[in-house]
């Protein structure tokens, strides 16, 4: 989604990194911590029933606190929820978001 891409660029303040993430985050020059987070949220999004305590421990091992893990899960779950509602209702959010 275009508005997510703009938000990523704004938050990172690094257009080349944002572009690399957009193209393929797995090959982007990310820290071990960011890579672990993205691996986790991908698994949580695609195969949530396969998340285990080992996945959470992996996040802790790279420096995320329990509060950080909670934030990661809540944000991931919220986006999944909001997107499913929009998709289920056939709503396109792009048309009302300004450049």
Secondary structure as the mmCIF struct_conf table of DSSP 4:
data_model
#
loop_
_struct_conf.conf_type_id
_struct_conf.id
_struct_conf.beg_label_comp_id
_struct_conf.beg_label_asym_id
_struct_conf.beg_label_seq_id
_struct_conf.end_label_comp_id
_struct_conf.end_label_asym_id
_struct_conf.end_label_seq_id
HELX_RH_AL_P HELX_RH_AL_P1 UNK A 2 UNK A 12
HELX_RH_AL_P HELX_RH_AL_P2 UNK A 15 UNK A 24
HELX_RH_3T_P HELX_RH_3T_P1 UNK A 25 UNK A 27
BEND BEND1 UNK A 28 UNK A 28
HELX_RH_AL_P HELX_RH_AL_P3 UNK A 32 UNK A 46
HELX_RH_3T_P HELX_RH_3T_P2 UNK A 48 UNK A 50
HELX_RH_AL_P HELX_RH_AL_P4 UNK A 53 UNK A 61
TURN_TY1_P TURN_TY1_P1 UNK A 62 UNK A 63
HELX_RH_AL_P HELX_RH_AL_P5 UNK A 66 UNK A 89
TURN_TY1_P TURN_TY1_P2 UNK A 90 UNK A 90
BEND BEND2 UNK A 93 UNK A 93
HELX_RH_3T_P HELX_RH_3T_P3 UNK A 94 UNK A 96
BEND BEND3 UNK A 97 UNK A 97
#
